[in-house]
């Protein structure tokens, strides 16, 4: 008999429902857990220069991208792209192995 594949929630409400069911808590408590985790990741990434480690997932890090030249895809005209700061997720080995096999 084929093994039934587990459906992984991809929306905030789906993740909260899965947290509530797996943890045996109410949805309100699951919302608080979810929001606290996101808050820790965001604040940690902003405060820590080295990034913020989320065990089992990876490191969330704020990085600077330099200004560069690009091309407008519609007009093919060269454009200047300004320097900016972006959020980068560096996946840990366990996550890479789970995804890539």
PyMOL commands that set and color helices and strands:
alter all, ss='L'
color gray80, all
select helices_A, chain A and resi 12-23+27-47+93-100
alter helices_A, ss='H'
color red, helices_A
select strands_A, chain A and resi 52-54+58-65+68-71+78-81+84-91
alter strands_A, ss='S'
color yellow, strands_A
deselect
rebuild
show_as cartoon
